[in-house]
Amino acid sequence: MLAITFSGNSMGCRTYHLGAAMSDAGLHCPHAAGMAVCVADGSTEAAMFCDGYFSTCSMYNSFMSVSECRMTYDATPAGTAGATSGDSQACRDYQLGAAMSDAMLHCPHAGGEEVCVAEDTTDPAEEFCMQYMATCSNYNSFMGADMDAMMATCMMSFGGTPVGEATDTSGYTQGCRSYHLGAAMSNAELHCPHA
């Protein structure tokens, strides 16, 4: 005999809510489908968020499935209630609420694609040098006994170069070097020495 329960990840919970859906489908169908309430303990917040997300953001969906939504939400730090940016559940909750009046703008934020993301902590010198080593390996200007030593030399050189402007195509700036590294993807022989 099936034990009927009102919550938790069980067939009994889903059966109860399937029956209750006869009188209020909008409320109980998501529970019967295991999208909210009838979920494993500890996932109720994720289920509630994802239930709201899929009903509000169906036209601007960031997730391949409800499972992906739940796993992503559960893996995101809780954060401070009311947060409007940063990688947190609180930010995603806020943006989901805001999506009710402007889904096109706020659904990507609630989905963790923009705004509700971690700060970019990538070191520009490391990013440049990784791309340089991948693109300019045949024209490498940085000496070193091994790849780590060449990366260290590259990072020190790039980090010691004035930033300049992103639009620089000449001059001693990171902007100019980055321009030539990008151009080296189509002509490494010409542009790698300038990068």
C-alpha positions in Angstrom: 0.0 0.0 0.0 1.2 3.5 -0.9 1.8 5.8 2.0 0.3 9.2 1.2 2.4 12.2 2.3 2.0 15.9 1.6 5.7 16.7 1.0 9.1 15.1 0.4 10.5 13.2 -2.5 8.0 10.3 -2.7 5.4 8.7 -4.9 2.9 9.2 -2.1 3.4 13.0 -2.2 3.1 13.1 -6.0 0.0 10.9 -5.8 -1.6 13.2 -3.2 -1.0 16.3 -5.2 -2.1 14.7 -8.5 -5.5 14.0 -6.8 -5.6 17.5 -5.3 -4.9 18.9 -8.8 -8.5 18.0 -9.8 -9.6 21.0 -7.7 -6.6 23.4 -8.2 -4.4 22.3 -11.1 -2.3 25.5 -11.0 -1.2 24.9 -7.4 -0.9 21.1 -7.3 0.4 20.1 -10.8 3.9 21.4 -10.2 4.0 19.4 -6.9 2.8 16.3 -8.6 5.5 16.7 -11.2 8.1 16.9 -8.5 9.0 20.6 -9.3 8.1 21.8 -5.8 7.0 20.4 -2.4 7.5 16.8 -3.5 11.3 17.1 -3.6 14.1 15.8 -1.6 14.8 17.6 1.7 17.1 20.5 1.3 16.0 21.2 -2.2 12.7 23.0 -1.3 14.1 26.5 -1.8 15.6 25.5 -5.2 12.3 23.8 -6.2 10.3 26.9 -5.3 12.8 29.2 -7.2 12.8 27.0 -10.2 9.0 26.6 -10.2 8.7 30.4 -10.2 11.5 30.7 -12.7 9.9 28.4 -15.3 6.5 30.0 -15.0 7.9 33.5 -15.2 10.8 33.1 -17.6 9.5 30.5 -20.1 10.3 32.9 -23.0 13.8 33.7 -21.7 14.9 30.4 -20.1 18.6 30.0 -19.1 18.3 26.3 -18.2 18.0 23.1 -20.2 15.9 21.5 -17.5 14.4 21.8 -14.1 17.1 19.6 -12.7 19.8 21.9 -14.1 18.0 24.9 -12.5 17.8 23.2 -9.1 21.4 22.0 -9.2 22.6 25.5 -10.2 20.5 27.2 -7.5 21.6 24.8 -4.8 25.3 25.3 -5.8 25.0 29.1 -5.6 25.8 30.7 -2.2 22.8 32.0 -0.2 24.0 35.6 -0.1 22.3 38.5 1.8 18.6 39.0 1.4 17.8 41.8 -1.0 21.1 41.6 -3.0 20.6 42.9 -6.5 23.9 41.7 -7.9 26.6 39.2 -7.2 26.7 35.4 -7.3 24.0 34.6 -4.7 20.6 32.9 -4.4 19.4 36.3 -2.9 20.3 38.1 -6.1 18.5 35.4 -8.2 15.5 35.6 -6.0 15.4 39.4 -6.3 15.8 39.3 -10.1 13.1 36.7 -10.4 10.7 39.0 -8.5 11.7 41.9 -10.8 11.2 39.6 -13.8 7.4 39.6 -13.1 7.3 43.1 -14.5 10.1 42.9 -17.1 10.9 39.3 -17.9 13.1 40.1 -20.9 15.5 42.2 -18.8 15.5 40.3 -15.5 15.2 36.6 -16.4 18.8 36.3 -17.6 19.9 37.8 -14.3 17.7 35.4 -12.3 19.2 32.6 -14.5 22.7 33.6 -13.4 23.8 34.7 -16.9 24.3 38.4 -16.0 24.3 40.6 -12.9 23.9 37.6 -10.5 27.4 36.3 -11.3 30.7 36.2 -9.4 33.1 39.1 -9.9 35.6 38.5 -12.6 38.8 37.7 -10.8 40.8 36.7 -13.9 44.2 38.3 -13.9 44.5 40.2 -17.3 48.2 39.3 -17.6 47.4 35.6 -17.0 44.6 35.7 -19.5 46.7 37.5 -22.1 49.7 35.1 -21.6 47.6 31.9 -21.8 46.2 33.1 -25.2 49.7 34.2 -26.3 51.2 30.8 -25.6 48.3 29.1 -27.4 48.5 31.4 -30.4 52.1 32.4 -30.7 53.9 29.1 -29.7 56.0 29.2 -32.9 57.0 32.9 -32.4 57.4 32.9 -28.6 59.3 36.0 -27.4 59.5 34.9 -23.7 62.4 32.9 -22.6 62.2 30.2 -19.9 63.3 26.6 -19.1 59.7 25.4 -19.2 56.1 26.6 -19.8 55.8 27.9 -16.2 58.9 30.0 -16.6 57.7 31.4 -19.9 54.3 32.2 -18.5 55.9 34.0 -15.5 58.1 36.1 -17.9 55.1 36.9 -20.1 52.9 37.9 -17.1 55.7 40.1 -15.7 56.2 41.7 -19.1 52.5 42.3 -19.7 51.7 43.4 -16.2 54.6 46.0 -16.4 53.2 47.5 -19.6 51.0 50.6 -19.2 47.3 49.7 -19.8 46.5 52.3 -22.5 43.2 52.1 -24.3 41.4 49.0 -25.6 41.4 50.6 -29.0 45.2 51.0 -29.2 46.8 49.5 -32.3 50.3 51.0 -31.8 52.4 52.2 -28.9 53.7 50.5 -25.8 50.4 49.6 -24.1 48.5 46.5 -23.0 45.7 47.6 -25.5 48.1 47.5 -28.4 49.6 44.1 -27.4 46.0 42.7 -27.0 45.1 44.1 -30.4 48.1 42.3 -32.0 47.4 39.1 -30.1 43.8 39.1 -31.5 45.1 39.8 -35.0 47.7 37.0 -34.6 44.9 34.5 -34.7 44.7 35.1 -38.5 48.3 36.0 -39.1 50.6 34.9 -36.3 53.9 35.5 -38.2 53.1 39.2 -38.6 51.4 40.0 -35.3 52.9 37.7 -32.6 56.2 39.8 -32.5 54.1 42.9 -31.8 52.0 41.2 -29.1 
